[in-house]
Amino acid sequence: MILVWLIVILMAGGVLAWISGKVNRALPRWIALGSVLAVFGMTLYQWLSNPIPVLDSAWLIQFNQPWIPQWGISFRLALDGLSLLMLLLTFFLGLLSVLISWREIQTKVAFFHFNLLWVLAGITGVFLTMDLFLFYFFWEVMLIPMYFLIGIWGHENRRYAAFKFFLFTQASGLLMLLAILGLYFIHGNQTGVYTFNYFELLNTTLAPEAARLLMFGFLAAFLVKLPVVPFHSWLPDAHSQAPTAGSVILAGLLLKTGAYGLLRFVLPLFPTATVEFAPWAMLLGVIGIIYGAMLAFSQTDLKRLVAYTSVSHMGFVILGVFAFNEWALQGVVMQMITHGLSTGALFIIAGFLYERLHTRDIQKMGGFWTMAPKMGVIALVFVMASLGLPGLGNFIAEFLTLVGSWQANNWLTVFATIGLVMATIYSLRIMQKIFFEGYKLEVSLPDLNAREMLIAIPMVVMILWLGLYPQPFLETAHPSIQEQLQTYTKPTSKPEELPLKPENMAHIEESKTEASPAKLEEAKPFPNLQIKTP
C-alpha cells in the first residue's frame, strides 16, 4: 500500500492545505511542507532498505486492485529502480519548491499549495502506474494544476504562456489517448481479453503499419513534453512566465515525464518501429542540442536563457534513448536526474535575483560577485554543472550518453559533442553578464539568507555526489535498463541461438556455418547494437 499512500498523502494534503487557508494564512505552507516531507521520507526509506543490485526482478513493489473490470481497467501501480529514482527527484524538488514559495507567493496562498501538491501527485502517478488508462488519467492530473500555477501566479504575460502550454500538451496527450485505445482494441481482438494492463499489452503482436501509427501517437505526447525541436516553442514562454516553483517543477519534473514515457512505454511496446525510427530520432536530438544552445546564447531574459538550455540538454536524452545500449540508457537516467537538479537550481537563482531586482534582463545586471559572494559561488557551481565540468553530475550523464550513442551512430555523436562546446559559451556568459561585468543597477543586492542557503546547499551536495560517486544511482537503474534492453536482444527462430550479447558472440561465430545471413541479421535489429556495462 506504500505506493497508494504516496499519491493519497499528496492529494489529501493539497485539499487540506486549500481548506486550511480559511483558518490561518501560514497553515497551507506547513501542511504542504509536511506532506512532501512525509512522502520523501517514505521513498528514501524504500531506496535505502532495498538491496536493488542483488534482486532477481527489476520490480520491487507491485499493487493491483480492479477498478472497472468490465473494461479491463485496474488501479495497478509498480515500483522499479527507474521509477524509484524519479520519485526521489520529484519529492526532493517538491520540497525545495515549497520552501522557495514561502515568501514569494503572497496571494491565494492556500490554492497555490493545493495546485503544487496535486501536480506532484500527478507526476507521482505517472511514474508509478502500470495501467495505460490510469497513466493517461495522471498525465492529465499533472497538466491542469500546472496551468493554474502559470496562469495565476506567473509574470506579466502569464495567460498567453498558460494557454500555449495547455494547448500543446493537451493536443499531444489526446493523440496518445488514441494510441492507447488502438493498442487496447488490437490486443482485445487478438486475445479476446480487453485490458489496459501494461504487462499484458507488452505481448501484443502488431503489424508494422499499426506499430508505427501507435508509436507516433505515444511519441507525440512524450516529444512535446520533453520537448524536442520543433515542438519546443511552448517551453520558453511557460518557463519565463511561471513563478519560481513552477519553473523548477516544469524543468526538473514535467520534462522528465516525457523521457520516462519513452523508456517505459515507447521502447518496450514498439521495439521494431523504434528501431526503424531511431536514426531520425537521434537526428532530432542532435538538432535540439545545437539549436537550443544557439538560442540560449542569444537570450537576454535569464529565465528564457535557462529554458533554452533545457531544450539543448534534453537533446541528449533523445540521442541516448534511441541508441539502444546500456551506456546510453544509463546516461539518459543520469541526465534526467542531474538536469533536474542543475537547471532547477539555475531557475531558483533566477528567482532570487528577480525577487531582489524585479528584472530578468541580464543586460541590466553585473558586478554582483562582490556584493553577493554566496550567491555567486552557488551560481558558479551550477553553471559549471550545466556546461558539463568533470566532477559534477552532468559530466557523468553526458559522457555515458555520448559513449553509448557512438556505438549506434558515429557522425551524429560527433555533431552532438559540438553542443558541449556551445554549452560552455552560454554558461560562461551567464556568469560574465550577472556577476563579473561592471555594476549597472543603482540598488543593493542582499546576499542569500538562511532559508535560501537551506535550499541551495542540498542541491550543491547532490550535484557533487552524482559527479563524484554515481554508483548507487547507476546500480539502482541497472535492473530496469537490462529489462528494457531484453526487447532488443530476442533470440531468432532457431531455439539453439542465443541473444546477441557480448558473452554470446562466440556462440554466434560457431553457428555461422549453420545459420543463413538473413537469420543472423534478424538477431541484431540495430546495426551497431552492443550491450556493455559501464
C-alpha positions in Angstrom: 0.0 0.0 0.0 3.0 2.3 0.2 2.6 3.2 -3.5 -1.0 4.2 -2.9 -0.1 6.3 0.1 2.4 8.3 -1.8 -0.4 9.6 -4.1 -3.1 9.8 -1.4 -0.9 11.8 1.0 -0.1 14.4 -1.7 -3.8 14.7 -2.8 -5.2 14.8 0.7 -2.5 17.3 1.7 -3.5 19.5 -1.2 -7.1 19.5 -0.3 -6.3 20.1 3.4 -4.0 23.0 2.5 -6.7 24.6 0.4 -9.3 24.3 3.2 -6.9 25.4 6.0 -6.3 28.7 4.3 -9.6 30.0 5.7 -8.3 29.3 9.2 -4.7 30.6 9.1 -2.7 32.2 6.2 0.5 30.4 7.1 -1.0 26.9 7.7 -1.2 25.8 4.0 2.6 26.2 3.8 3.2 24.0 6.7 0.8 21.4 5.5 2.4 21.3 2.1 5.9 21.0 3.7 4.8 18.2 6.0 3.1 16.3 3.1 6.1 16.4 0.8 8.5 15.6 3.7 6.4 12.5 4.5 6.4 11.1 1.0 10.1 11.9 0.5 10.9 10.1 3.8 8.9 7.1 2.7 10.6 6.9 -0.7 14.1 7.5 0.8 13.5 4.6 3.2 12.4 2.4 0.3 15.6 3.2 -1.6 17.9 2.6 1.4 16.2 -0.6 2.6 16.1 -2.5 -0.8 19.2 -4.3 -1.9 18.5 -3.5 -5.5 21.7 -4.7 -7.2 21.1 -8.3 -6.0 17.4 -8.6 -6.7 16.4 -11.1 -9.5 13.5 -9.0 -10.7 13.6 -5.3 -11.7 10.2 -4.7 -9.9 10.4 -4.0 -6.2 6.8 -3.5 -5.2 3.5 -4.0 -7.1 -0.1 -3.2 -6.2 -3.1 -4.2 -8.1 -6.8 -3.5 -7.4 -9.6 -3.9 -10.0 -11.2 -0.6 -10.7 -13.6 -1.0 -13.7 -13.1 -4.7 -14.5 -15.6 -4.9 -17.3 -13.4 -2.5 -19.3 -10.2 -4.0 -18.2 -9.2 -1.0 -16.1 -7.4 -1.6 -12.8 -5.6 0.5 -10.2 -2.2 -1.1 -10.9 1.0 0.5 -9.5 4.5 -0.8 -9.6 7.9 0.4 -8.5 11.3 -0.4 -10.0 14.7 1.2 -9.9 13.9 3.8 -12.6 10.7 5.0 -11.1 12.2 5.0 -7.6 14.9 7.4 -8.8 12.3 9.6 -10.4 10.2 9.7 -7.3 13.3 10.7 -5.2 13.9 13.5 -7.6 10.2 14.5 -7.6 9.9 14.8 -3.8 13.3 16.4 -3.4 12.5 19.2 -5.9 8.9 19.3 -4.5 10.3 20.0 -1.0 12.5 22.8 -2.4 9.5 24.2 -4.3 7.6 24.7 -1.1 10.5 26.4 0.5 11.1 28.7 -2.5 7.4 29.8 -2.4 7.5 30.6 1.3 7.8 34.4 0.8 7.4 34.7 -3.0 3.7 33.7 -3.1 1.6 36.1 -1.1 -1.8 35.9 -3.0 -4.2 32.9 -2.9 -1.6 31.0 -0.8 -3.9 28.1 0.0 -5.0 27.5 -3.6 -1.3 27.7 -4.7 -0.3 24.9 -2.4 -3.3 22.8 -3.5 -2.1 23.1 -7.1 1.5 22.4 -6.1 0.7 19.2 -4.3 -1.7 18.0 -6.9 0.8 18.5 -9.7 3.3 16.5 -7.6 0.6 13.8 -7.1 0.0 13.6 -10.9 3.8 13.2 -11.6 4.0 10.5 -8.9 1.1 8.7 -10.6 2.8 8.9 -14.0 6.0 7.4 -12.6 4.1 4.5 -10.8 1.1 3.4 -12.8 1.2 0.3 -15.0 -2.3 0.6 -16.3 -2.4 2.7 -19.5 -5.9 4.2 -18.8 -4.7 5.2 -15.3 -1.4 6.6 -16.9 -3.4 8.9 -19.1 -5.5 10.0 -16.1 -2.4 11.0 -14.1 -1.0 12.6 -17.3 -4.0 15.0 -17.3 -3.9 15.4 -13.5 -0.4 16.9 -13.6 -1.4 19.2 -16.6 -4.3 21.1 -15.1 -2.7 22.3 -11.8 0.4 23.4 -13.7 -1.9 25.5 -16.0 -3.2 27.3 -12.9 0.3 27.7 -11.4 1.4 29.6 -14.6 -1.8 31.4 -15.3 -2.5 32.8 -11.7 0.9 33.3 -10.1 3.0 33.9 -13.2 4.5 37.1 -14.5 3.2 39.8 -16.9 2.4 37.6 -19.9 1.2 34.6 -17.9 -2.1 33.9 -19.5 -0.6 33.6 -23.0 2.0 31.2 -21.7 -0.5 29.1 -19.7 -2.8 28.7 -22.7 0.1 27.8 -25.0 1.3 25.2 -22.5 -2.1 23.8 -22.1 -2.9 23.5 -25.9 0.4 21.9 -26.8 0.3 19.3 -24.0 -3.4 18.6 -24.2 -3.4 18.1 -28.0 -0.4 15.8 -27.9 -2.0 14.0 -25.0 -5.1 13.3 -26.9 -3.1 11.7 -29.7 -1.5 9.4 -27.0 -5.0 8.5 -25.8 -6.0 7.4 -29.3 -2.8 5.3 -29.5 -3.7 3.7 -26.1 -7.2 2.9 -27.3 -5.8 1.5 -30.6 -3.5 -0.8 -28.6 -6.4 -1.8 -26.3 -8.6 -2.9 -29.2 -5.9 -4.6 -31.2 -4.9 -6.7 -28.1 -8.6 -7.5 -27.4 -9.2 -8.7 -31.0 -6.1 -10.9 -30.8 -6.7 -12.5 -27.4 -10.3 -11.8 -26.6 -9.2 -10.0 -23.4 -9.7 -6.3 -23.4 -7.3 -4.8 -20.9 -5.2 -1.7 -20.2 -2.7 -3.7 -18.2 0.8 -2.7 -19.3 2.3 -6.1 -18.7 -0.2 -7.9 -20.9 -0.1 -5.3 -23.7 3.7 -5.9 -23.9 2.8 -9.2 -25.6 0.6 -7.7 -28.3 1.6 -8.6 -31.9 1.4 -5.6 -34.1 1.6 -5.2 -37.9 4.4 -2.9 -39.0 2.0 -0.1 -40.1 -0.1 -0.3 -36.9 3.1 -0.3 -34.8 4.3 2.9 -36.5 1.0 4.7 -36.1 0.6 3.7 -32.5 4.2 4.6 -31.7 3.8 8.1 -33.2 0.7 8.6 -31.0 2.8 8.0 -27.9 5.8 9.9 -29.3 3.5 13.0 -29.9 2.9 13.3 -26.1 6.4 12.5 -25.0 8.3 14.5 -27.5 6.2 17.6 -26.9 6.6 17.3 -23.1 10.3 16.7 -23.4 10.4 18.9 -25.6 12.1 18.1 -28.9 12.6 20.7 -31.7 10.3 21.6 -33.4 7.7 21.0 -30.7 9.5 23.2 -28.1 8.0 26.7 -28.5 5.7 26.4 -25.5 8.7 25.8 -23.1 10.5 29.2 -23.1 7.1 31.1 -22.7 6.0 28.8 -19.9 9.3 28.9 -18.1 9.8 32.7 -18.3 6.2 33.4 -17.1 5.9 30.8 -14.4 6.6 31.5 -10.7 10.0 30.1 -9.5 8.4 27.0 -8.1 6.5 26.4 -11.3 9.7 26.7 -13.3 11.5 24.3 -11.1 8.7 21.7 -11.4 8.5 22.3 -15.2 12.2 21.9 -15.8 13.0 19.4 -13.1 10.0 17.1 -13.3 7.4 17.6 -16.1 10.1 17.4 -18.8 11.3 14.1 -17.2 7.8 12.5 -17.6 8.4 12.7 -21.4 11.8 11.0 -21.1 10.3 8.4 -18.7 7.5 7.7 -21.2 10.0 7.0 -23.9 11.9 4.5 -21.7 8.8 2.8 -20.1 6.3 2.7 -23.0 7.7 3.5 -26.4 10.8 1.2 -26.4 9.1 -1.9 -24.9 5.8 -1.7 -26.6 7.1 -1.0 -30.2 10.6 -2.5 -30.5 10.6 -2.9 -34.2 9.1 0.5 -35.0 11.5 2.3 -32.7 14.5 0.7 -34.4 13.2 2.0 -37.8 12.7 5.5 -36.3 15.9 5.5 -34.3 18.2 7.3 -36.8 15.6 10.1 -37.3 15.1 10.4 -33.5 18.8 10.7 -32.9 19.0 13.4 -35.6 16.2 15.3 -33.9 18.2 15.0 -30.7 21.3 16.5 -32.3 19.3 19.3 -33.9 17.8 20.1 -30.5 21.3 20.1 -28.8 22.7 22.6 -31.2 19.6 24.7 -31.8 18.8 25.0 -28.1 22.4 26.1 -27.4 22.4 28.7 -30.1 19.1 30.2 -28.9 20.2 30.1 -25.3 23.3 32.3 -26.2 21.1 34.9 -27.9 18.7 35.5 -24.9 18.8 38.4 -22.6 15.9 37.2 -20.3 17.6 35.0 -17.8 14.7 32.5 -17.4 14.3 32.2 -21.2 18.1 31.6 -21.4 17.9 28.7 -18.9 14.7 27.4 -20.7 16.6 27.0 -23.9 19.4 25.2 -22.2 16.8 22.6 -21.2 15.9 22.2 -24.9 19.6 21.6 -25.6 20.1 19.2 -22.7 17.0 17.2 -23.5 18.5 16.6 -26.9 21.0 14.3 -25.2 18.0 12.3 -23.8 16.6 11.6 -27.2 20.1 10.7 -28.5 20.7 8.2 -25.7 17.2 6.6 -25.7 17.4 5.6 -29.3 21.0 4.3 -29.1 19.7 1.0 -27.6 22.6 0.1 -25.3 23.2 0.3 -21.6 25.9 3.0 -21.7 23.4 5.4 -23.4 20.4 4.5 -21.3 22.4 4.9 -18.0 23.4 8.3 -19.4 19.8 9.1 -20.0 18.7 8.3 -16.5 21.6 10.3 -15.1 20.8 13.2 -17.4 17.2 13.2 -16.1 18.4 13.5 -12.5 21.3 15.9 -13.0 19.4 18.2 -15.4 16.5 18.4 -12.9 19.0 19.5 -10.2 21.2 21.8 -12.2 18.5 23.6 -14.2 16.2 23.7 -11.3 19.0 25.4 -9.3 19.5 28.0 -12.1 15.8 28.8 -12.0 16.0 29.2 -8.3 18.9 31.6 -8.6 16.9 33.5 -11.3 14.0 33.7 -8.8 16.3 35.0 -6.1 17.6 37.7 -8.4 14.1 38.7 -9.6 12.9 38.9 -6.0 15.7 41.4 -5.3 15.9 43.3 -8.6 12.4 42.9 -10.2 14.0 42.3 -13.6 15.2 39.2 -15.5 17.2 41.2 -18.1 20.9 40.1 -17.8 21.9 43.3 -19.7 20.9 45.3 -16.7 22.9 43.2 -14.2 26.6 42.9 -13.4 29.1 43.2 -10.7 27.2 41.0 -8.2 30.2 38.8 -7.3 31.5 41.2 -4.6 28.0 42.2 -3.4 26.6 38.6 -3.1 29.5 36.2 -2.9 27.4 33.3 -1.6 25.0 33.6 -4.5 28.0 33.9 -6.9 29.6 30.6 -5.6 26.3 28.7 -5.8 25.6 30.0 -9.3 29.1 29.1 -10.4 28.7 25.5 -9.2 25.5 25.1 -11.3 26.7 27.0 -14.3 29.8 24.7 -14.3 27.4 21.7 -14.0 25.4 22.9 -16.9 28.4 23.0 -19.2 29.5 19.5 -18.1 32.5 20.1 -15.9 34.1 16.9 -14.7 33.4 16.2 -11.0 29.8 17.3 -11.3 26.8 15.1 -12.2 26.1 16.4 -15.7 29.5 15.3 -16.9 28.8 11.7 -16.0 25.4 11.9 -17.7 26.7 13.4 -21.0 29.8 11.2 -21.1 27.8 8.0 -20.7 25.3 9.2 -23.3 27.9 10.1 -25.9 29.9 6.8 -25.4 26.6 4.9 -25.9 25.5 6.9 -28.9 28.9 6.4 -30.5 28.2 2.7 -30.7 25.0 3.5 -32.6 25.9 6.4 -34.9 29.4 7.9 -35.0 28.6 11.0 -37.1 25.6 12.1 -35.0 27.7 11.7 -31.9 30.4 13.9 -33.3 27.9 16.7 -34.0 26.4 16.2 -30.5 29.7 17.0 -28.9 29.6 20.4 -30.5 26.7 21.1 -28.1 29.2 20.7 -25.2 31.4 23.5 -26.6 28.3 25.7 -27.1 27.2 24.9 -23.6 30.5 26.3 -22.3 29.9 29.5 -24.2 26.3 30.2 -23.0 27.1 29.1 -19.4 30.1 31.3 -19.1 28.0 34.2 -20.5 25.6 33.8 -17.5 28.5 34.3 -15.0 30.0 37.1 -17.1 26.9 39.2 -17.5 25.5 38.8 -14.0 28.4 38.5 -11.7 31.6 39.9 -13.4 30.7 42.8 -15.6 30.5 46.4 -14.3 27.7 47.1 -11.9 24.8 48.7 -13.7 21.8 48.9 -11.3 21.6 51.6 -8.6 20.2 49.2 -6.0 21.9 47.0 -3.4 21.8 43.2 -3.8 21.4 41.4 -0.4 23.2 38.0 -0.3 21.5 34.7 0.4 19.8 34.4 3.7 19.5 31.3 5.9 16.3 30.0 4.2 17.9 30.4 0.7 21.1 28.7 1.8 19.0 25.8 3.2 17.6 25.5 -0.4 20.9 25.9 -2.2 23.3 23.8 -0.2 21.5 20.4 -0.5 21.4 20.9 -4.3 25.1 21.5 -4.3 25.7 18.4 -2.3 23.6 16.3 -4.6 25.2 17.5 -7.8 28.7 16.8 -6.3 27.6 13.4 -5.1 26.3 12.5 -8.6 29.5 13.7 -10.1 32.0 12.0 -7.7 30.1 8.8 -6.8 27.3 8.0 -9.1 27.5 4.2 -8.5 24.4 3.9 -6.2 22.2 5.6 -8.8 23.7 3.5 -11.7 23.1 0.3 -9.7 19.5 1.3 -8.8 18.7 1.9 -12.5 20.6 -1.2 -13.8 17.9 -3.9 -13.5 15.3 -1.7 -15.2 17.6 -0.9 -18.1 18.5 -4.5 -18.5 14.8 -5.4 -18.7 14.3 -2.7 -21.4 17.2 -4.0 -23.4 16.0 -7.6 -23.5 13.4 -6.4 -26.0 16.2 -5.7 -28.5 18.2 -8.9 -27.8 15.5 -11.6 -28.5 16.7 -14.9 -30.0 16.0 -15.7 -33.6 13.6 -18.5 -34.6 16.3 -21.2 -34.0 16.0 -22.4 -30.5 19.7 -23.0 -30.1 20.6 -19.5 -30.9 21.2 -17.0 -28.0 20.5 -13.3 -27.7 23.2 -11.0 -29.2 25.2 -10.2 -26.1 28.9 -9.9 -25.8 29.1 -13.2 -23.8 27.3 -15.0 -26.6 29.3 -13.7 -29.5 31.5 -16.8 -29.5 28.4 -18.9 -29.9 27.2 -16.8 -32.8 30.6 -17.2 -34.5 30.4 -21.0 -34.1 26.9 -21.1 -35.6 27.6 -19.0 -38.7 28.0 -22.1 -40.8 24.5 -23.3 -39.8 22.5 -20.1 -40.0 21.9 -18.0 -43.1 23.0 -14.4 -43.2 19.3 -13.3 -43.1 18.8 -15.2 -39.8 21.9 -13.7 -38.3 20.8 -10.2 -39.2 17.4 -10.8 -37.5 19.2 -11.3 -34.2 20.6 -7.8 -34.4 17.8 -5.3 -35.1 20.0 -2.2 -34.8 23.2 -2.1 -36.9 25.8 -1.3 -34.2 24.0 -2.7 -31.2 26.4 -3.7 -28.4 25.4 -4.1 -24.8 28.1 -3.2 -22.4 28.1 -2.5 -18.7 29.6 0.9 -17.6 
